[in-house]
Amino acid sequence: MNPEQLTMFSDLQLPGASTNEPSSLKKRKKWPPHTYPQPDSMANYDYQAPPADKIYSCLESWKTYARSLRVPKYWIFCVIRYPDFYWHIVRNNDTDKRIFSLSRDLEFTQKRLLNYIIIKLSMGIRTPARTHEIRNIGNEFATAYSKRNNIVRNALRHKHHNSSLVLDLKNAFESVTSRHIEKFLIRQNLFNGLDRSGAWLLSRLFTYRGKLRRGSPISPILFNLMMAQLDHEIWESLKREDHDSTVEPRSSFFSEFFLGTMIVNSVTYSRYGDDLCFSSSREIFPEWAKERILTVVKNWNLEINWTKTREGRKGILAFPGVVIVNHRIQPERKYLVDTRIKISNGSLDQQQLNGHIGFVNQFPRSGRRAAYKKLGLPNQKTKRRQRIEMFERNGFADIDVF
């Protein structure tokens, strides 16, 4: 950044060191201090960021929103111009996907914007406007990134079918660009009176180098909202009647009423993150449905990771994190084997063991019993029986055993 470009922000720069916060925000203890890159780091920065003149012109038309967020305009300029100082790469040991961690000030700002978007989208819904109480907001096919949804609830939609197909989207989060988010914000009008310049600034605050990334607090809900149109196009393609499928699947009252399962032409669809999950009542998943799904995905310029594609048949279904055998939902065998080895070696502490037990307890009763047996742990009924025997041995003297 040239010295001439810094002069335009002479009235916006804050006095003191780079880690100082505005005097108006020092009284707010919950607000983290706004950080700024050092001038010498700015000079050696190699990222081809948007021009400074464009950022400055957009900030002038967006100063009302910046004031309502209590965010300095120069801080927004630094986040957009020098994103590497606010986004840090954290590599996961189990997968090759890159996960990012954000600085405290950027993370706090994204959470505030996330709460506003959730409240805006939840208007008209008879539920409190809080993240953990809103399920499938803006997209009824999405079953991930919500406290009320998990891999078990995703599999419950497909419990009574006989074949399955799971397609993994390659680099799904990175396929959503800042340009897509900008058009979405303008079209949905989530922020009252938001013009094109304000949508451009927000799209840059939500993305890293122009792409949506994992690890950001606002990325999951934005990903579900951006993929809603893809889900509906897949669903509409499966509703066409130009095929020979007339068999209707079995379904339970629980899955239809409580889970909102929608079945069309013997096919059920749900999306868990970047995994497209399908199931059918036939013994083998129909080819006509697979061709239509791949056509829609290709029209969206998305790629399928064929190494992670799973197809189940004849009552044995494979979904993310779970398997369905004879209409019974159970954890994956690989997870049970690895956890059994860790338990036998004693490499798990009590907190980690409680985490695995809590994961197993999410499954229905039949799946829990099978998982406890393979893990070598007593199930809930055995624990209750042990308490009763302890109560009887103590001669009904210790009443705290229950």
Backbone hydrogen bonds in HBPLUS format (Angstrom, degrees):
<---DONOR---> <-ACCEPTOR-->    atom                        ^
c    i                          cat <-CA-CA->   ^        H-A-AA   ^      H-
h    n   atom  resd res      DA  || num        DHA   H-A  angle D-A-AA Bond
n    s   type  num  typ     dist DA aas  dist angle  dist       angle   num
A0005-GLN N   A0002-ASN O   3.11 MM   3  5.30 126.8  2.40 100.4 113.3     1
A0006-LEU N   A0002-ASN O   3.25 MM   4  6.63 140.6  2.41 143.1 154.0     2
A0009-PHE N   A0006-LEU O   3.06 MM   3  5.46 150.4  2.15 108.3 117.0     3
A0010-SER N   A0007-THR O   3.11 MM   3  5.02 158.9  2.16 110.3 109.3     4
A0012-LEU N   A0009-PHE O   3.00 MM   3  4.94 142.8  2.14  97.5 109.0     5
A0013-GLN N   A0009-PHE O   2.98 MM   4  6.07 140.5  2.14 157.9 164.0     6
A0020-ASN N   A0017-ALA O   3.34 MM   3  5.55 166.2  2.36 107.7 110.8     7
A0025-LEU N   A0022-PRO O   3.04 MM   3  5.42 151.9  2.12 108.3 116.7     8
A0028-ARG N   A0025-LEU O   3.11 MM   3  5.39 148.7  2.21 106.2 115.2     9
A0041-SER N   A0038-GLN O   3.08 MM   3  5.30 125.6  2.39 102.1 116.0    10
A0042-MET N   A0038-GLN O   3.11 MM   4  6.48 144.5  2.24 148.6 159.0    11
A0043-ALA N   A0039-PRO O   3.25 MM   4  6.55 149.5  2.35 145.4 151.8    12
A0045-TYR N   A0042-MET O   3.38 MM   3  5.28 165.3  2.40 105.9 106.8    13
A0049-ALA N   A0047-TYR O   2.95 MM   2  5.63 124.5  2.27 109.3  93.2    14
A0055-ILE N   A0051-PRO O   3.22 MM   4  6.58 159.8  2.26 149.3 154.6    15
A0056-TYR N   A0052-ALA O   2.94 MM   4  6.10 160.5  1.98 149.6 155.2    16
A0057-SER N   A0053-ASP O   3.01 MM   4  6.18 157.8  2.06 146.4 151.9    17
A0058-CYS N   A0054-LYS O   3.04 MM   4  6.21 155.6  2.10 146.3 152.8    18
A0059-LEU N   A0055-ILE O   2.94 MM   4  6.13 150.1  2.03 145.8 154.3    19
A0060-GLU N   A0056-TYR O   3.10 MM   4  6.35 143.8  2.24 142.9 151.6    20
A0062-TRP N   A0059-LEU O   3.15 MM   3  4.85 141.7  2.31  91.1 102.4    21
A0066-ALA N   A0062-TRP O   3.22 MM   4  6.51 159.2  2.27 150.0 156.3    22
A0067-ARG N   A0063-LYS O   2.96 MM   4  6.06 148.6  2.06 140.0 147.4    23
A0068-SER N   A0064-THR O   3.08 MM   4  6.36 151.4  2.16 142.0 149.7    24
A0069-LEU N   A0065-TYR O   2.95 MM   4  6.16 148.5  2.05 147.7 155.8    25
A0071-VAL N   A0066-ALA O   3.03 MM   5  5.36 172.2  2.04 160.0 161.0    26
A0070-ARG N   A0067-ARG O   3.12 MM   3  4.88 146.0  2.25  93.6 103.9    27
A0075-TRP N   A0072-PRO O   3.15 MM   3  5.30 127.5  2.44  97.3 110.4    28
A0076-ILE N   A0072-PRO O   3.29 MM   4  6.73 153.6  2.36 147.1 153.3    29
A0077-PHE N   A0073-LYS O   2.99 MM   4  6.28 154.6  2.06 146.2 153.6    30
A0078-CYS N   A0074-TYR O   2.99 MM   4  6.26 153.6  2.06 143.6 149.7    31
A0079-VAL N   A0075-TRP O   3.00 MM   4  6.28 155.1  2.07 150.0 156.4    32
A0080-ILE N   A0076-ILE O   3.13 MM   4  6.33 160.8  2.17 151.1 155.1    33
A0081-ARG N   A0077-PHE O   2.85 MM   4  5.89 158.8  1.89 150.1 157.2    34
A0082-TYR N   A0078-CYS O   2.76 MM   4  5.39 159.0  1.80 141.3 147.4    35
A0085-PHE N   A0082-TYR O   3.41 MM   3  6.13 163.6  2.43 117.9 121.9    36
A0086-TYR N   A0083-PRO O   3.01 MM   3  5.47 161.2  2.05 115.8 121.9    37
A0087-TRP N   A0083-PRO O   2.99 MM   4  6.09 137.7  2.18 156.3 169.3    38
A0103-SER N   A0086-TYR O   3.01 MM  17  5.12 138.4  2.19 145.3 147.8    39
A0088-HIS N   A0101-SER O   2.88 MM  13  5.21 159.3  1.92 157.2 163.3    40
A0101-SER N   A0088-HIS O   2.74 MM  13  5.21 159.7  1.78 154.6 161.8    41
A0090-VAL N   A0099-ILE O   2.53 MM   9  5.15 157.5  1.58 164.9 170.7    42
A0099-ILE N   A0090-VAL O   3.17 MM   9  5.15 146.1  2.29 143.7 149.6    43
A0100-PHE N   A0214-ARG O   2.87 MM 114  5.99 173.1  1.88 144.0 146.2    44
A0107-GLU N   A0103-SER O   2.90 MM   4  6.02 163.2  1.93 157.4 163.0    45
A0108-PHE N   A0104-ARG O   2.95 MM   4  6.01 156.3  2.01 143.7 149.9    46
A0109-THR N   A0105-ASP O   3.10 MM   4  6.26 155.1  2.16 142.0 148.5    47
A0110-GLN N   A0106-LEU O   2.97 MM   4  6.18 159.7  2.01 150.5 155.7    48
A0111-LYS N   A0107-GLU O   3.03 MM   4  6.23 151.2  2.11 144.8 152.4    49
A0112-ARG N   A0108-PHE O   3.14 MM   4  6.40 151.2  2.22 143.6 150.6    50
A0113-LEU N   A0109-THR O   3.11 MM   4  6.40 160.6  2.15 149.4 154.3    51
A0114-LEU N   A0110-GLN O   2.80 MM   4  5.97 147.2  1.91 143.3 153.4    52
A0115-ASN N   A0111-LYS O   2.96 MM   4  6.18 158.3  2.01 148.3 152.3    53
A0116-TYR N   A0112-ARG O   3.17 MM   4  6.43 152.3  2.25 142.3 149.7    54
A0117-ILE N   A0113-LEU O   3.00 MM   4  6.26 157.5  2.05 148.1 153.7    55
A0118-ILE N   A0114-LEU O   2.96 MM   4  6.20 160.6  2.00 153.1 158.2    56
A0119-ILE N   A0115-ASN O   3.02 MM   4  6.19 161.2  2.06 146.1 150.9    57
A0120-LYS N   A0116-TYR O   2.93 MM   4  6.11 155.3  1.99 146.8 154.2    58
A0121-LEU N   A0117-ILE O   2.89 MM   4  6.10 158.1  1.94 151.1 156.4    59
A0122-SER N   A0118-ILE O   2.93 MM   4  5.95 142.0  2.07 143.9 154.1    60
A0125-ILE N   A0122-SER O   2.99 MM   3  5.35 162.6  2.02 132.6 134.7    61
A0130-ARG N   A0128-PRO O   2.85 MM   2  5.70 132.2  2.08 109.1  94.1    62
A0133-GLU N   A0130-ARG O   3.17 MM   3  5.50 155.7  2.23 110.3 117.8    63
A0134-ILE N   A0131-THR O   3.48 MM   3  5.64 169.7  2.49 107.2 110.1    64
A0139-ASN N   A0136-ASN O   3.15 MM   3  5.21 161.4  2.18 114.0 119.1    65
A0271-ARG N   A0141-PHE O   2.94 MM 130  5.88 164.8  1.97 150.7 147.7    66
A0143-THR N   A0271-ARG O   2.95 MM 128  6.06 155.8  2.01 156.3 155.9    67
A0149-ASN N   A0146-SER O   3.13 MM   3  5.32 153.7  2.20 105.1 113.1    68
A0154-ASN N   A0150-ASN O   3.05 MM   4  6.32 149.8  2.15 147.2 156.2    69
A0155-ALA N   A0151-ILE O   3.08 MM   4  6.25 148.1  2.19 135.7 143.3    70
A0156-LEU N   A0152-VAL O   2.95 MM   4  6.22 138.5  2.13 144.8 156.5    71
A0158-HIS N   A0155-ALA O   2.96 MM   3  5.39 144.7  2.09 110.9 120.8    72
A0159-LYS N   A0156-LEU O   3.43 MM   3  4.97 171.5  2.44 100.1 101.4    73
A0161-HIS N   A0158-HIS O   3.38 MM   3  5.73 160.9  2.42 120.0 118.4    74
A0162-ASN N   A0280-SER O   2.94 MM 118  6.19 142.9  2.08 144.0 153.4    75
A0315-GLY N   A0162-ASN O   2.83 MM 153  4.22 164.2  1.86 130.0 132.3    76
A0163-SER N   A0280-SER O   3.17 MM 117  5.32 148.9  2.27 153.5 152.4    77
A0280-SER N   A0163-SER O   2.95 MM 117  5.32 153.9  2.02 136.4 140.4    78
A0164-SER N   A0312-GLY O   2.93 MM 148  4.77 160.0  1.97 122.2 123.9    79
A0312-GLY N   A0164-SER O   3.01 MM 148  4.77 148.9  2.11 114.7 124.6    80
A0165-LEU N   A0278-PHE O   2.92 MM 113  5.07 151.5  2.00 135.9 135.3    81
A0278-PHE N   A0165-LEU O   2.83 MM 113  5.07 148.7  1.93 152.0 161.0    82
A0166-VAL N   A0310-ARG O   2.82 MM 144  5.15 159.9  1.86 161.8 163.7    83
A0310-ARG N   A0166-VAL O   3.09 MM 144  5.15 157.7  2.14 141.6 148.5    84
A0167-LEU N   A0276-LEU O   2.93 MM 109  5.03 158.0  1.97 142.2 147.6    85
A0276-LEU N   A0167-LEU O   2.76 MM 109  5.03 167.2  1.78 157.5 156.8    86
A0305-ASN N   A0168-ASP O   2.80 MM 137  5.42 175.6  1.81 164.6 166.2    87
A0169-LEU N   A0274-ASP O   2.94 MM 105  5.43 172.5  1.94 164.1 166.6    88
A0170-LYS N   A0303-GLU O   2.85 MM 133  5.39 173.6  1.85 146.5 148.7    89
A0175-SER N   A0171-ASN O   3.14 MM   4  6.25 125.9  2.44 136.9 149.7    90
A0175-SER N   A0172-ALA O   3.23 MM   3  5.24 139.9  2.40  95.7 106.9    91
A0176-VAL N   A0173-PHE O   3.16 MM   3  5.73 160.2  2.20 114.3 119.9    92
A0212-LEU N   A0176-VAL O   2.96 MM  36  5.67 158.3  2.01 173.7 173.4    93
A0181-ILE N   A0177-THR O   3.20 MM   4  6.61 159.5  2.25 148.6 153.7    94
A0178-SER N   A0210-GLY O   3.01 MM  32  4.99 144.5  2.14 125.7 125.2    95
A0182-GLU N   A0178-SER O   2.90 MM   4  6.07 153.2  1.97 145.0 152.6    96
A0183-LYS N   A0179-ARG O   3.12 MM   4  6.35 164.0  2.14 150.2 153.0    97
A0184-PHE N   A0180-HIS O   2.99 MM   4  6.20 153.4  2.06 145.4 153.6    98
A0185-LEU N   A0181-ILE O   2.94 MM   4  6.14 160.8  1.98 153.3 156.9    99
A0186-ILE N   A0182-GLU O   3.18 MM   4  6.40 157.0  2.24 147.1 153.0   100
A0187-ARG N   A0183-LYS O   2.95 MM   4  6.08 157.6  2.00 146.4 153.0   101
A0188-GLN N   A0184-PHE O   2.90 MM   4  5.98 165.8  1.92 155.5 158.7   102
A0189-ASN N   A0185-LEU O   3.07 MM   4  5.78 139.0  2.24 133.4 142.7   103
A0194-LEU N   A0191-PHE O   3.13 MM   3  5.48 143.7  2.27 142.9 134.5   104
A0199-ALA N   A0195-ASP O   3.05 MM   4  6.31 157.7  2.10 149.7 156.1   105
A0200-TRP N   A0196-ARG O   2.95 MM   4  6.13 147.0  2.06 141.8 150.9   106
A0201-LEU N   A0197-SER O   3.07 MM   4  6.35 155.3  2.13 145.4 151.0   107
A0202-LEU N   A0198-GLY O   3.01 MM   4  6.26 163.7  2.04 151.0 155.1   108
A0203-SER N   A0199-ALA O   2.97 MM   4  6.07 159.4  2.02 144.6 150.4   109
A0204-ARG N   A0200-TRP O   3.16 MM   4  6.37 142.3  2.31 139.9 149.3   110
A0204-ARG N   A0201-LEU O   3.18 MM   3  5.19 125.3  2.50  94.2 108.0   111
A0205-LEU N   A0201-LEU O   2.99 MM   4  6.30 141.0  2.14 143.9 155.2   112
A0205-LEU N   A0202-LEU O   3.10 MM   3  4.98 121.9  2.45  92.4 107.5   113
A0206-PHE N   A0202-LEU O   3.01 MM   4  6.23 140.6  2.17 148.1 158.2   114
A0208-TYR N   A0211-LYS O   2.94 MM   3  5.46 162.6  1.97 155.7 150.1   115
A0211-LYS N   A0208-TYR O   3.27 MM   3  5.46 158.6  2.31 105.9 111.9   116
A0219-SER N   A0216-SER O   3.30 MM   3  5.28 151.1  2.38 101.2 109.4   117
A0222-LEU N   A0218-ILE O   3.25 MM   4  6.30 157.1  2.31 148.7 155.5   118
A0223-PHE N   A0219-SER O   2.82 MM   4  5.90 153.5  1.89 152.6 160.0   119
A0224-ASN N   A0220-PRO O   3.01 MM   4  6.31 158.7  2.05 150.0 155.0   120
A0225-LEU N   A0221-ILE O   2.97 MM   4  6.13 156.6  2.02 144.3 150.9   121
A0226-MET N   A0222-LEU O   2.86 MM   4  6.01 154.0  1.93 146.8 153.9   122
A0227-MET N   A0223-PHE O   2.94 MM   4  6.04 144.2  2.07 144.2 153.7   123
A0228-ALA N   A0225-LEU O   3.43 MM   3  5.27 159.1  2.48  95.9 101.8   124
A0231-ASP N   A0227-MET O   3.00 MM   4  6.33 159.0  2.05 153.6 159.1   125
A0232-HIS N   A0228-ALA O   3.06 MM   4  6.33 159.4  2.11 150.8 155.6   126
A0233-GLU N   A0229-GLN O   3.00 MM   4  6.18 151.0  2.09 144.9 152.9   127
A0234-ILE N   A0230-LEU O   2.99 MM   4  6.23 158.5  2.04 151.9 157.2   128
A0235-TRP N   A0231-ASP O   2.97 MM   4  6.20 157.4  2.02 144.9 151.7   129
A0236-GLU N   A0232-HIS O   2.87 MM   4  6.03 156.0  1.93 145.7 151.7   130
A0237-SER N   A0233-GLU O   3.01 MM   4  6.14 150.5  2.10 142.6 150.3   131
A0238-LEU N   A0234-ILE O   3.14 MM   4  6.41 143.5  2.28 143.2 152.3   132
A0239-LYS N   A0236-GLU O   3.19 MM   3  5.11 144.6  2.32  95.3 105.6   133
A0256-GLU N   A0252-SER O   3.19 MM   4  6.40 154.1  2.26 147.5 154.4   134
A0257-PHE N   A0253-PHE O   2.95 MM   4  5.85 162.9  1.97 147.4 152.4   135
A0258-PHE N   A0254-PHE O   3.00 MM   4  5.49 148.3  2.10 137.0 146.6   136
A0261-THR N   A0255-SER O   3.26 MM   6  5.95 158.5  2.31 146.4 148.6   137
A0264-VAL N   A0267-VAL O   3.11 MM   3  5.44 171.0  2.12 152.0 151.1   138
A0267-VAL N   A0264-VAL O   2.93 MM   3  5.44 156.9  1.99 117.1 124.5   139
A0268-THR N   A0279-SER O   2.93 MM  11  5.31 156.7  1.98 146.7 153.5   140
A0279-SER N   A0268-THR O   3.07 MM  11  5.31 139.2  2.24 144.2 150.7   141
A0270-SER N   A0277-CYS O   2.98 MM   7  5.24 155.6  2.04 151.3 155.0   142
A0277-CYS N   A0270-SER O   2.81 MM   7  5.24 158.3  1.86 166.3 171.1   143
A0272-TYR N   A0275-ASP O   2.97 MM   3  5.21 146.6  2.08 156.1 158.3   144
A0275-ASP N   A0272-TYR O   3.12 MM   3  5.21 159.8  2.16 117.8 123.5   145
A0314-LYS N   A0283-GLU O   2.96 MM  31  4.73 158.5  2.01 136.5 143.1   146
A0290-LYS N   A0286-PRO O   3.40 MM   4  6.70 156.2  2.46 139.4 145.7   147
A0291-GLU N   A0287-GLU O   2.95 MM   4  6.18 157.3  2.00 154.7 159.8   148
A0292-ARG N   A0288-TRP O   3.21 MM   4  6.39 158.2  2.26 141.9 147.1   149
A0293-ILE N   A0289-ALA O   3.02 MM   4  6.22 158.9  2.07 150.2 155.9   150
A0294-LEU N   A0290-LYS O   3.08 MM   4  6.24 167.7  2.09 150.1 152.9   151
A0295-THR N   A0291-GLU O   3.04 MM   4  6.19 146.2  2.16 142.1 151.4   152
A0296-VAL N   A0292-ARG O   3.12 MM   4  6.40 158.6  2.16 149.8 153.8   153
A0297-VAL N   A0293-ILE O   3.04 MM   4  6.31 163.3  2.07 153.5 158.4   154
A0298-LYS N   A0294-LEU O   2.95 MM   4  6.03 151.7  2.03 140.7 148.3   155
A0299-ASN N   A0295-THR O   3.00 MM   4  6.23 149.7  2.09 143.5 151.5   156
A0300-TRP N   A0296-VAL O   3.23 MM   4  6.51 133.8  2.46 140.0 151.2   157
A0300-TRP N   A0297-VAL O   3.24 MM   3  5.23 135.1  2.46  94.1 106.0   158
A0302-LEU N   A0297-VAL O   3.25 MM   5  5.68 166.7  2.27 160.2 159.1   159
A0301-ASN N   A0298-LYS O   3.00 MM   3  5.09 160.2  2.04 109.4 113.0   160
A0308-LYS N   A0305-ASN O   3.10 MM   3  5.78 153.8  2.17 116.5 123.4   161
A0309-THR N   A0306-TRP O   3.34 MM   3  4.98 165.7  2.37  96.9 100.8   162
A0316-ILE N   A0313-ARG O   3.25 MM   3  5.55 164.8  2.28 112.1 116.6   163
A0326-ASN N   A0315-GLY O   3.28 MM  11  5.47 149.9  2.37 140.8 149.2   164
A0317-LEU N   A0324-ILE O   2.87 MM   7  4.92 164.1  1.89 146.7 150.6   165
A0324-ILE N   A0317-LEU O   2.82 MM   7  4.92 162.9  1.84 143.7 148.0   166
A0319-PHE N   A0322-VAL O   3.05 MM   3  5.39 169.0  2.06 150.5 152.5   167
A0322-VAL N   A0319-PHE O   3.15 MM   3  5.39 153.4  2.23 117.7 125.8   168
A0323-VAL N   A0330-GLN O   2.89 MM   7  5.43 161.1  1.92 158.0 162.1   169
A0330-GLN N   A0323-VAL O   2.86 MM   7  5.43 165.1  1.88 166.6 171.2   170
A0325-VAL N   A0328-ARG O   2.99 MM   3  5.25 152.5  2.06 148.4 145.8   171
A0328-ARG N   A0325-VAL O   3.06 MM   3  5.25 140.9  2.22 103.8 114.9   172
A0336-LEU N   A0332-GLU O   3.15 MM   4  6.49 157.8  2.21 148.2 154.3   173
A0337-VAL N   A0333-ARG O   2.90 MM   4  6.12 160.4  1.94 155.4 160.2   174
A0338-ASP N   A0334-LYS O   3.01 MM   4  6.14 170.0  2.02 151.3 154.2   175
A0339-THR N   A0335-TYR O   2.98 MM   4  6.04 159.0  2.02 145.9 152.2   176
A0340-ARG N   A0336-LEU O   2.90 MM   4  5.97 151.8  1.98 142.4 150.4   177
A0341-ILE N   A0337-VAL O   3.05 MM   4  6.30 154.2  2.12 148.2 154.3   178
A0342-LYS N   A0338-ASP O   3.11 MM   4  6.38 156.6  2.17 144.1 150.2   179
A0343-ILE N   A0339-THR O   2.92 MM   4  6.14 153.3  1.99 148.1 155.4   180
A0344-SER N   A0340-ARG O   2.96 MM   4  6.15 161.7  2.00 147.4 152.3   181
A0345-ASN N   A0341-ILE O   2.94 MM   4  6.09 147.1  2.05 144.6 153.6   182
A0346-GLY N   A0342-LYS O   3.09 MM   4  6.08 119.2  2.48 132.0 145.6   183
A0347-SER N   A0342-LYS O   3.14 MM   5  5.41 148.7  2.24 154.0 158.0   184
A0346-GLY N   A0343-ILE O   3.20 MM   3  5.12 143.8  2.34  95.2 105.7   185
A0353-LEU N   A0349-ASP O   2.97 MM   4  6.20 158.7  2.02 153.0 159.8   186
A0354-ASN N   A0350-GLN O   2.95 MM   4  6.11 154.7  2.01 144.0 150.5   187
A0355-GLY N   A0351-GLN O   3.07 MM   4  6.32 142.6  2.22 138.1 148.1   188
A0356-HIS N   A0352-GLN O   3.12 MM   4  6.51 153.4  2.19 149.4 154.8   189
A0357-ILE N   A0353-LEU O   2.96 MM   4  6.24 158.0  2.01 150.4 157.0   190
A0358-GLY N   A0354-ASN O   2.86 MM   4  6.01 153.3  1.94 143.5 150.6   191
A0359-PHE N   A0355-GLY O   3.04 MM   4  6.28 145.1  2.16 140.4 149.6   192
A0360-VAL N   A0356-HIS O   3.03 MM   4  6.32 157.9  2.08 148.3 153.5   193
A0361-ASN N   A0357-ILE O   2.96 MM   4  6.16 147.7  2.07 145.4 154.5   194
A0362-GLN N   A0359-PHE O   3.26 MM   3  5.60 158.2  2.31 106.2 112.7   195
A0363-PHE N   A0360-VAL O   3.15 MM   3  5.83 161.8  2.18 119.4 124.1   196
A0368-ARG N   A0364-PRO O   2.90 MM   4  6.14 152.8  1.98 156.6 165.7   197
A0369-ARG N   A0365-ARG O   3.02 MM   4  6.22 166.2  2.03 155.6 158.1   198
A0370-ALA N   A0366-SER O   3.24 MM   4  6.44 164.2  2.27 145.0 148.9   199
A0371-ALA N   A0367-GLY O   3.01 MM   4  6.10 155.0  2.07 142.6 149.8   200
A0372-TYR N   A0368-ARG O   2.83 MM   4  6.01 168.2  1.84 160.1 162.7   201
A0373-LYS N   A0369-ARG O   3.06 MM   4  6.18 153.7  2.13 143.7 150.9   202
A0374-LYS N   A0370-ALA O   3.11 MM   4  6.31 156.7  2.16 144.3 149.8   203
A0375-LEU N   A0371-ALA O   2.92 MM   4  6.07 146.7  2.04 148.1 157.8   204
A0376-GLY N   A0372-TYR O   3.03 MM   4  5.99 117.6  2.43 134.8 148.2   205
A0377-LEU N   A0372-TYR O   2.97 MM   5  5.04 151.5  2.05 150.3 153.1   206
A0376-GLY N   A0373-LYS O   3.33 MM   3  5.17 147.1  2.44  92.7 102.1   207
A0383-LYS N   A0379-ASN O   3.09 MM   4  6.39 157.5  2.14 152.7 159.1   208
A0384-ARG N   A0380-GLN O   3.04 MM   4  6.28 157.5  2.10 147.1 152.8   209
A0385-ARG N   A0381-LYS O   2.96 MM   4  6.21 153.4  2.03 145.4 153.1   210
A0386-GLN N   A0382-THR O   2.90 MM   4  6.15 150.0  1.99 147.1 155.3   211
A0387-ARG N   A0383-LYS O   3.09 MM   4  6.40 149.7  2.18 146.8 154.1   212
A0388-ILE N   A0384-ARG O   3.09 MM   4  6.41 154.7  2.15 146.1 152.8   213
A0389-GLU N   A0385-ARG O   3.00 MM   4  6.28 160.7  2.04 151.1 155.8   214
A0390-MET N   A0386-GLN O   2.99 MM   4  6.13 157.9  2.04 144.7 150.9   215
A0391-PHE N   A0387-ARG O   2.88 MM   4  6.06 150.9  1.96 143.8 152.2   216
A0392-GLU N   A0388-ILE O   2.93 MM   4  6.23 148.2  2.03 146.4 154.9   217
A0393-ARG N   A0389-GLU O   2.91 MM   4  6.12 155.6  1.97 150.4 156.9   218
A0394-ASN N   A0390-MET O   3.10 MM   4  6.25 151.5  2.18 144.6 151.1   219
A0396-PHE N   A0391-PHE O   3.19 MM   5  5.63 165.6  2.21 171.0 169.7   220
A0395-GLY N   A0392-GLU O   3.13 MM   3  5.21 156.8  2.19 103.6 109.1   221
A0397-ALA N   A0394-ASN O   3.26 MM   3  5.65 141.0  2.42 104.8 114.4   222
